[in-house]
Amino acid sequence: MRPEQLRALYEGWVRDFAADLYRCAVRLTGQHDAAEELVQETFYEAWRSIHSLRDPDKA
């Protein structure tokens, strides 16, 4: 995939999953600040490894 396609894929993940991940992280940690940090770290790792997707069309 081209860089702009990977970016669009990533932005879609953030748009589609950030709120649910945050709610789950708040339930797990009981702390809003910790939940925000977990979500940021999750999306950071997703972006860092996005180039290693075997089949981006199935992501």
PyMOL Python script that loads the backbone (N, CA, C, O; Angstrom):
from pymol import cmd

cmd.read_pdbstr("""\
ATOM      1  N   MET A   1       0.833  -1.187   0.000  1.00  0.00           N
ATOM      2  CA  MET A   1       0.000   0.000   0.000  1.00  0.00           C
ATOM      3  C   MET A   1       0.874   1.245   0.000  1.00  0.00           C
ATOM      4  O   MET A   1       1.978   1.256   0.543  1.00  0.00           O
ATOM      5  N   ARG A   2       0.357   2.273  -0.614  1.00  0.00           N
ATOM      6  CA  ARG A   2       1.064   3.551  -0.628  1.00  0.00           C
ATOM      7  C   ARG A   2       0.892   4.246   0.720  1.00  0.00           C
ATOM      8  O   ARG A   2      -0.064   3.971   1.446  1.00  0.00           O
ATOM      9  N   PRO A   3       1.818   5.147   1.056  1.00  0.00           N
ATOM     10  CA  PRO A   3       1.755   5.833   2.354  1.00  0.00           C
ATOM     11  C   PRO A   3       0.413   6.509   2.630  1.00  0.00           C
ATOM     12  O   PRO A   3      -0.094   6.443   3.750  1.00  0.00           O
ATOM     13  N   GLU A   4      -0.160   7.153   1.625  1.00  0.00           N
ATOM     14  CA  GLU A   4      -1.443   7.829   1.852  1.00  0.00           C
ATOM     15  C   GLU A   4      -2.572   6.829   2.112  1.00  0.00           C
ATOM     16  O   GLU A   4      -3.527   7.145   2.821  1.00  0.00           O
ATOM     17  N   GLN A   5      -2.468   5.634   1.544  1.00  0.00           N
ATOM     18  CA  GLN A   5      -3.465   4.596   1.813  1.00  0.00           C
ATOM     19  C   GLN A   5      -3.322   4.069   3.242  1.00  0.00           C
ATOM     20  O   GLN A   5      -4.315   3.834   3.930  1.00  0.00           O
ATOM     21  N   LEU A   6      -2.076   3.887   3.676  1.00  0.00           N
ATOM     22  CA  LEU A   6      -1.846   3.438   5.050  1.00  0.00           C
ATOM     23  C   LEU A   6      -2.344   4.477   6.051  1.00  0.00           C
ATOM     24  O   LEU A   6      -2.926   4.137   7.082  1.00  0.00           O
ATOM     25  N   ARG A   7      -2.110   5.736   5.735  1.00  0.00           N
ATOM     26  CA  ARG A   7      -2.581   6.807   6.627  1.00  0.00           C
ATOM     27  C   ARG A   7      -4.106   6.807   6.708  1.00  0.00           C
ATOM     28  O   ARG A   7      -4.673   6.956   7.791  1.00  0.00           O
ATOM     29  N   ALA A   8      -4.762   6.643   5.571  1.00  0.00           N
ATOM     30  CA  ALA A   8      -6.231   6.609   5.562  1.00  0.00           C
ATOM     31  C   ALA A   8      -6.747   5.407   6.350  1.00  0.00           C
ATOM     32  O   ALA A   8      -7.741   5.516   7.068  1.00  0.00           O
ATOM     33  N   LEU A   9      -6.081   4.272   6.218  1.00  0.00           N
ATOM     34  CA  LEU A   9      -6.462   3.081   6.973  1.00  0.00           C
ATOM     35  C   LEU A   9      -6.335   3.350   8.469  1.00  0.00           C
ATOM     36  O   LEU A   9      -7.244   3.049   9.242  1.00  0.00           O
ATOM     37  N   TYR A  10      -5.210   3.915   8.866  1.00  0.00           N
ATOM     38  CA  TYR A  10      -4.967   4.238  10.273  1.00  0.00           C
ATOM     39  C   TYR A  10      -6.002   5.233  10.801  1.00  0.00           C
ATOM     40  O   TYR A  10      -6.555   5.043  11.885  1.00  0.00           O
ATOM     41  N   GLU A  11      -6.258   6.277  10.043  1.00  0.00           N
ATOM     42  CA  GLU A  11      -7.243   7.272  10.476  1.00  0.00           C
ATOM     43  C   GLU A  11      -8.620   6.642  10.646  1.00  0.00           C
ATOM     44  O   GLU A  11      -9.379   7.025  11.536  1.00  0.00           O
ATOM     45  N   GLY A  12      -8.936   5.684   9.797  1.00  0.00           N
ATOM     46  CA  GLY A  12     -10.198   4.961   9.939  1.00  0.00           C
ATOM     47  C   GLY A  12     -10.244   4.165  11.229  1.00  0.00           C
ATOM     48  O   GLY A  12     -11.272   4.127  11.906  1.00  0.00           O
ATOM     49  N   TRP A  13      -9.127   3.528  11.573  1.00  0.00           N
ATOM     50  CA  TRP A  13      -9.066   2.786  12.842  1.00  0.00           C
ATOM     51  C   TRP A  13      -9.315   3.719  14.019  1.00  0.00           C
ATOM     52  O   TRP A  13     -10.091   3.408  14.923  1.00  0.00           O
ATOM     53  N   VAL A  14      -8.645   4.865  13.995  1.00  0.00           N
ATOM     54  CA  VAL A  14      -8.800   5.819  15.098  1.00  0.00           C
ATOM     55  C   VAL A  14     -10.255   6.272  15.182  1.00  0.00           C
ATOM     56  O   VAL A  14     -10.846   6.285  16.262  1.00  0.00           O
ATOM     57  N   ARG A  15     -10.818   6.635  14.056  1.00  0.00           N
ATOM     58  CA  ARG A  15     -12.210   7.102  14.025  1.00  0.00           C
ATOM     59  C   ARG A  15     -13.169   6.009  14.512  1.00  0.00           C
ATOM     60  O   ARG A  15     -14.093   6.285  15.277  1.00  0.00           O
ATOM     61  N   ASP A  16     -12.947   4.782  14.070  1.00  0.00           N
ATOM     62  CA  ASP A  16     -13.877   3.690  14.362  1.00  0.00           C
ATOM     63  C   ASP A  16     -13.711   3.080  15.754  1.00  0.00           C
ATOM     64  O   ASP A  16     -14.680   2.575  16.322  1.00  0.00           O
ATOM     65  N   PHE A  17     -12.499   3.118  16.310  1.00  0.00           N
ATOM     66  CA  PHE A  17     -12.244   2.353  17.526  1.00  0.00           C
ATOM     67  C   PHE A  17     -11.815   3.151  18.751  1.00  0.00           C
ATOM     68  O   PHE A  17     -11.813   2.609  19.856  1.00  0.00           O
ATOM     69  N   ALA A  18     -11.456   4.410  18.592  1.00  0.00           N
ATOM     70  CA  ALA A  18     -10.911   5.171  19.725  1.00  0.00           C
ATOM     71  C   ALA A  18     -11.886   5.256  20.896  1.00  0.00           C
ATOM     72  O   ALA A  18     -11.493   5.036  22.041  1.00  0.00           O
ATOM     73  N   ALA A  19     -13.131   5.566  20.630  1.00  0.00           N
ATOM     74  CA  ALA A  19     -14.099   5.734  21.722  1.00  0.00           C
ATOM     75  C   ALA A  19     -14.310   4.425  22.478  1.00  0.00           C
ATOM     76  O   ALA A  19     -14.343   4.417  23.709  1.00  0.00           O
ATOM     77  N   ASP A  20     -14.455   3.321  21.749  1.00  0.00           N
ATOM     78  CA  ASP A  20     -14.651   2.021  22.407  1.00  0.00           C
ATOM     79  C   ASP A  20     -13.415   1.604  23.197  1.00  0.00           C
ATOM     80  O   ASP A  20     -13.531   1.090  24.310  1.00  0.00           O
ATOM     81  N   LEU A  21     -12.229   1.825  22.624  1.00  0.00           N
ATOM     82  CA  LEU A  21     -11.000   1.497  23.345  1.00  0.00           C
ATOM     83  C   LEU A  21     -10.888   2.321  24.623  1.00  0.00           C
ATOM     84  O   LEU A  21     -10.492   1.812  25.672  1.00  0.00           O
ATOM     85  N   TYR A  22     -11.238   3.589  24.521  1.00  0.00           N
ATOM     86  CA  TYR A  22     -11.166   4.461  25.694  1.00  0.00           C
ATOM     87  C   TYR A  22     -12.115   3.978  26.790  1.00  0.00           C
ATOM     88  O   TYR A  22     -11.725   3.879  27.954  1.00  0.00           O
ATOM     89  N   ARG A  23     -13.349   3.680  26.422  1.00  0.00           N
ATOM     90  CA  ARG A  23     -14.316   3.197  27.423  1.00  0.00           C
ATOM     91  C   ARG A  23     -13.824   1.918  28.083  1.00  0.00           C
ATOM     92  O   ARG A  23     -13.938   1.759  29.298  1.00  0.00           O
ATOM     93  N   CYS A  24     -13.283   1.015  27.292  1.00  0.00           N
ATOM     94  CA  CYS A  24     -12.753  -0.239  27.834  1.00  0.00           C
ATOM     95  C   CYS A  24     -11.574   0.039  28.767  1.00  0.00           C
ATOM     96  O   CYS A  24     -11.472  -0.557  29.839  1.00  0.00           O
ATOM     97  N   ALA A  25     -10.695   0.936  28.361  1.00  0.00           N
ATOM     98  CA  ALA A  25      -9.528   1.263  29.182  1.00  0.00           C
ATOM     99  C   ALA A  25      -9.938   1.920  30.497  1.00  0.00           C
ATOM    100  O   ALA A  25      -9.318   1.674  31.531  1.00  0.00           O
ATOM    101  N   VAL A  26     -10.972   2.750  30.467  1.00  0.00           N
ATOM    102  CA  VAL A  26     -11.462   3.365  31.711  1.00  0.00           C
ATOM    103  C   VAL A  26     -11.991   2.288  32.643  1.00  0.00           C
ATOM    104  O   VAL A  26     -11.731   2.321  33.846  1.00  0.00           O
ATOM    105  N   ARG A  27     -12.731   1.334  32.095  1.00  0.00           N
ATOM    106  CA  ARG A  27     -13.252   0.246  32.933  1.00  0.00           C
ATOM    107  C   ARG A  27     -12.118  -0.582  33.528  1.00  0.00           C
ATOM    108  O   ARG A  27     -12.187  -0.996  34.685  1.00  0.00           O
ATOM    109  N   LEU A  28     -11.084  -0.819  32.743  1.00  0.00           N
ATOM    110  CA  LEU A  28      -9.964  -1.637  33.221  1.00  0.00           C
ATOM    111  C   LEU A  28      -9.119  -0.920  34.264  1.00  0.00           C
ATOM    112  O   LEU A  28      -8.694  -1.525  35.249  1.00  0.00           O
ATOM    113  N   THR A  29      -8.877   0.365  34.049  1.00  0.00           N
ATOM    114  CA  THR A  29      -7.969   1.097  34.936  1.00  0.00           C
ATOM    115  C   THR A  29      -8.689   1.868  36.032  1.00  0.00           C
ATOM    116  O   THR A  29      -8.138   2.083  37.111  1.00  0.00           O
ATOM    117  N   GLY A  30      -9.921   2.284  35.755  1.00  0.00           N
ATOM    118  CA  GLY A  30     -10.643   3.127  36.700  1.00  0.00           C
ATOM    119  C   GLY A  30     -10.146   4.560  36.723  1.00  0.00           C
ATOM    120  O   GLY A  30     -10.546   5.344  37.583  1.00  0.00           O
ATOM    121  N   GLN A  31      -9.269   4.910  35.777  1.00  0.00           N
ATOM    122  CA  GLN A  31      -8.676   6.252  35.751  1.00  0.00           C
ATOM    123  C   GLN A  31      -8.700   6.797  34.327  1.00  0.00           C
ATOM    124  O   GLN A  31      -8.241   6.138  33.394  1.00  0.00           O
ATOM    125  N   HIS A  32      -9.236   7.996  34.170  1.00  0.00           N
ATOM    126  CA  HIS A  32      -9.344   8.588  32.835  1.00  0.00           C
ATOM    127  C   HIS A  32      -7.977   8.900  32.230  1.00  0.00           C
ATOM    128  O   HIS A  32      -7.760   8.667  31.041  1.00  0.00           O
ATOM    129  N   ASP A  33      -7.057   9.422  33.034  1.00  0.00           N
ATOM    130  CA  ASP A  33      -5.721   9.749  32.514  1.00  0.00           C
ATOM    131  C   ASP A  33      -4.990   8.496  32.050  1.00  0.00           C
ATOM    132  O   ASP A  33      -4.380   8.492  30.981  1.00  0.00           O
ATOM    133  N   ALA A  34      -5.047   7.449  32.837  1.00  0.00           N
ATOM    134  CA  ALA A  34      -4.389   6.193  32.468  1.00  0.00           C
ATOM    135  C   ALA A  34      -5.035   5.602  31.221  1.00  0.00           C
ATOM    136  O   ALA A  34      -4.347   5.045  30.367  1.00  0.00           O
ATOM    137  N   ALA A  35      -6.350   5.723  31.117  1.00  0.00           N
ATOM    138  CA  ALA A  35      -7.059   5.206  29.945  1.00  0.00           C
ATOM    139  C   ALA A  35      -6.631   5.950  28.685  1.00  0.00           C
ATOM    140  O   ALA A  35      -6.400   5.331  27.646  1.00  0.00           O
ATOM    141  N   GLU A  36      -6.525   7.274  28.772  1.00  0.00           N
ATOM    142  CA  GLU A  36      -6.066   8.060  27.624  1.00  0.00           C
ATOM    143  C   GLU A  36      -4.686   7.623  27.183  1.00  0.00           C
ATOM    144  O   GLU A  36      -4.425   7.464  25.991  1.00  0.00           O
ATOM    145  N   GLU A  37      -3.809   7.430  28.144  1.00  0.00           N
ATOM    146  CA  GLU A  37      -2.445   7.015  27.828  1.00  0.00           C
ATOM    147  C   GLU A  37      -2.423   5.639  27.163  1.00  0.00           C
ATOM    148  O   GLU A  37      -1.681   5.424  26.205  1.00  0.00           O
ATOM    149  N   LEU A  38      -3.224   4.719  27.661  1.00  0.00           N
ATOM    150  CA  LEU A  38      -3.294   3.386  27.055  1.00  0.00           C
ATOM    151  C   LEU A  38      -3.777   3.446  25.611  1.00  0.00           C
ATOM    152  O   LEU A  38      -3.235   2.765  24.741  1.00  0.00           O
ATOM    153  N   VAL A  39      -4.791   4.257  25.361  1.00  0.00           N
ATOM    154  CA  VAL A  39      -5.314   4.384  23.999  1.00  0.00           C
ATOM    155  C   VAL A  39      -4.257   5.006  23.090  1.00  0.00           C
ATOM    156  O   VAL A  39      -4.066   4.553  21.961  1.00  0.00           O
ATOM    157  N   GLN A  40      -3.572   6.035  23.573  1.00  0.00           N
ATOM    158  CA  GLN A  40      -2.508   6.651  22.774  1.00  0.00           C
ATOM    159  C   GLN A  40      -1.409   5.645  22.458  1.00  0.00           C
ATOM    160  O   GLN A  40      -0.940   5.574  21.322  1.00  0.00           O
ATOM    161  N   GLU A  41      -1.000   4.874  23.445  1.00  0.00           N
ATOM    162  CA  GLU A  41       0.047   3.875  23.228  1.00  0.00           C
ATOM    163  C   GLU A  41      -0.412   2.803  22.249  1.00  0.00           C
ATOM    164  O   GLU A  41       0.368   2.337  21.418  1.00  0.00           O
ATOM    165  N   THR A  42      -1.672   2.415  22.349  1.00  0.00           N
ATOM    166  CA  THR A  42      -2.214   1.409  21.438  1.00  0.00           C
ATOM    167  C   THR A  42      -2.171   1.897  20.003  1.00  0.00           C
ATOM    168  O   THR A  42      -1.724   1.174  19.112  1.00  0.00           O
ATOM    169  N   PHE A  43      -2.630   3.116  19.772  1.00  0.00           N
ATOM    170  CA  PHE A  43      -2.623   3.646  18.410  1.00  0.00           C
ATOM    171  C   PHE A  43      -1.210   3.948  17.924  1.00  0.00           C
ATOM    172  O   PHE A  43      -0.929   3.832  16.731  1.00  0.00           O
ATOM    173  N   TYR A  44      -0.327   4.330  18.825  1.00  0.00           N
ATOM    174  CA  TYR A  44       1.075   4.529  18.445  1.00  0.00           C
ATOM    175  C   TYR A  44       1.670   3.219  17.934  1.00  0.00           C
ATOM    176  O   TYR A  44       2.319   3.193  16.889  1.00  0.00           O
ATOM    177  N   GLU A  45       1.451   2.145  18.666  1.00  0.00           N
ATOM    178  CA  GLU A  45       1.982   0.842  18.251  1.00  0.00           C
ATOM    179  C   GLU A  45       1.336   0.374  16.950  1.00  0.00           C
ATOM    180  O   GLU A  45       1.997  -0.235  16.109  1.00  0.00           O
ATOM    181  N   ALA A  46       0.056   0.656  16.784  1.00  0.00           N
ATOM    182  CA  ALA A  46      -0.618   0.293  15.533  1.00  0.00           C
ATOM    183  C   ALA A  46       0.022   1.033  14.359  1.00  0.00           C
ATOM    184  O   ALA A  46       0.265   0.441  13.308  1.00  0.00           O
ATOM    185  N   TRP A  47       0.293   2.324  14.540  1.00  0.00           N
ATOM    186  CA  TRP A  47       0.909   3.101  13.464  1.00  0.00           C
ATOM    187  C   TRP A  47       2.333   2.620  13.186  1.00  0.00           C
ATOM    188  O   TRP A  47       2.752   2.505  12.035  1.00  0.00           O
ATOM    189  N   ARG A  48       3.060   2.344  14.259  1.00  0.00           N
ATOM    190  CA  ARG A  48       4.447   1.908  14.122  1.00  0.00           C
ATOM    191  C   ARG A  48       4.562   0.597  13.344  1.00  0.00           C
ATOM    192  O   ARG A  48       5.543   0.378  12.634  1.00  0.00           O
ATOM    193  N   SER A  49       3.574  -0.259  13.477  1.00  0.00           N
ATOM    194  CA  SER A  49       3.662  -1.575  12.842  1.00  0.00           C
ATOM    195  C   SER A  49       2.720  -1.734  11.651  1.00  0.00           C
ATOM    196  O   SER A  49       2.555  -2.844  11.145  1.00  0.00           O
ATOM    197  N   ILE A  50       2.107  -0.659  11.200  1.00  0.00           N
ATOM    198  CA  ILE A  50       1.126  -0.761  10.122  1.00  0.00           C
ATOM    199  C   ILE A  50       1.743  -1.307   8.832  1.00  0.00           C
ATOM    200  O   ILE A  50       1.056  -1.956   8.043  1.00  0.00           O
ATOM    201  N   HIS A  51       3.019  -1.051   8.619  1.00  0.00           N
ATOM    202  CA  HIS A  51       3.672  -1.516   7.396  1.00  0.00           C
ATOM    203  C   HIS A  51       3.847  -3.028   7.363  1.00  0.00           C
ATOM    204  O   HIS A  51       4.116  -3.597   6.304  1.00  0.00           O
ATOM    205  N   SER A  52       3.699  -3.682   8.505  1.00  0.00           N
ATOM    206  CA  SER A  52       3.898  -5.133   8.547  1.00  0.00           C
ATOM    207  C   SER A  52       2.599  -5.916   8.351  1.00  0.00           C
ATOM    208  O   SER A  52       2.594  -7.141   8.470  1.00  0.00           O
ATOM    209  N   LEU A  53       1.504  -5.225   8.053  1.00  0.00           N
ATOM    210  CA  LEU A  53       0.248  -5.933   7.804  1.00  0.00           C
ATOM    211  C   LEU A  53       0.407  -6.876   6.616  1.00  0.00           C
ATOM    212  O   LEU A  53       0.922  -6.486   5.568  1.00  0.00           O
ATOM    213  N   ARG A  54      -0.030  -8.090   6.784  1.00  0.00           N
ATOM    214  CA  ARG A  54       0.056  -9.055   5.685  1.00  0.00           C
ATOM    215  C   ARG A  54      -0.999  -8.780   4.629  1.00  0.00           C
ATOM    216  O   ARG A  54      -0.723  -8.878   3.433  1.00  0.00           O
ATOM    217  N   ASP A  55      -2.200  -8.439   5.058  1.00  0.00           N
ATOM    218  CA  ASP A  55      -3.299  -8.177   4.131  1.00  0.00           C
ATOM    219  C   ASP A  55      -4.086  -6.963   4.623  1.00  0.00           C
ATOM    220  O   ASP A  55      -5.101  -7.114   5.302  1.00  0.00           O
ATOM    221  N   PRO A  56      -3.620  -5.764   4.281  1.00  0.00           N
ATOM    222  CA  PRO A  56      -4.263  -4.545   4.773  1.00  0.00           C
ATOM    223  C   PRO A  56      -5.742  -4.444   4.406  1.00  0.00           C
ATOM    224  O   PRO A  56      -6.510  -3.791   5.111  1.00  0.00           O
ATOM    225  N   ASP A  57      -6.144  -5.079   3.320  1.00  0.00           N
ATOM    226  CA  ASP A  57      -7.545  -5.009   2.911  1.00  0.00           C
ATOM    227  C   ASP A  57      -8.467  -5.708   3.899  1.00  0.00           C
ATOM    228  O   ASP A  57      -9.666  -5.431   3.925  1.00  0.00           O
ATOM    229  N   LYS A  58      -7.928  -6.608   4.710  1.00  0.00           N
ATOM    230  CA  LYS A  58      -8.729  -7.320   5.702  1.00  0.00           C
ATOM    231  C   LYS A  58      -8.657  -6.671   7.078  1.00  0.00           C
ATOM    232  O   LYS A  58      -9.298  -7.139   8.019  1.00  0.00           O
ATOM    233  N   ALA A  59      -7.888  -5.608   7.201  1.00  0.00           N
ATOM    234  CA  ALA A  59      -7.714  -4.945   8.505  1.00  0.00           C
ATOM    235  C   ALA A  59      -8.934  -4.151   8.890  1.00  0.00           C
ATOM    236  O   ALA A  59      -8.958  -3.532   9.954  1.00  0.00           O
TER     237      ALA A  59
END
""", "prot")
cmd.dss("prot")
cmd.show_as("cartoon", "prot")
cmd.util.cbc("prot")
cmd.orient("prot")
